[in-house]
Amino acid sequence: MTMKRLLLPSLILSLLAANAAAEDLVCRVKVNGAAASERKVRVSPNESVPYAELEGYRFKIKNLGPSRFEIEAYDSAAPSRGYAAGFLRAAGDAVSWTLWTRDILLETTCALSAAGAGRSFVSGAVSRPPASAPRWD
């Protein structure tokens, strides 16, 4: 009986902790400059979530741990993969990946959504590096 009393609270706490670590993002894809996809996703640590499949490409966002995210773009025709990674911590932080060939211009951006602790979407590359990153000013 005592073991059951201990298991239930620890299970509830672990579920709450896992849910609290999940981040809400807005991921957008443009094809040749035109908006082609927009999807809100929730990504838990070490989880990879697909958010678009267009023009023979599949896009995923992965939560690599505290505030670090990675976009994966898979080209099924080549086959090849492209990656972009960055830290998303505060309002305006986003990570982007771009491919420009003679045939196509693909752009994808994932950013913390407004629901993510007061964070909002701003298009562009990672806007703020981690405090430990070297400065190139």
Buried (B, 14 or more C-beta within 10 A) or exposed (E): EEEEEEEEEEEEEEEEEEEEBBBBBBBBBBBEEEEBBBBEBBBBBEBEBBBBBBBEBBBBBBBBEEBBBBBBBBBEEEEEEBEBBBBBBBBBBBBBBBBEEEEEEBBBBBBBBEBBEEBBBEEEEBBBBEEEEEEEE
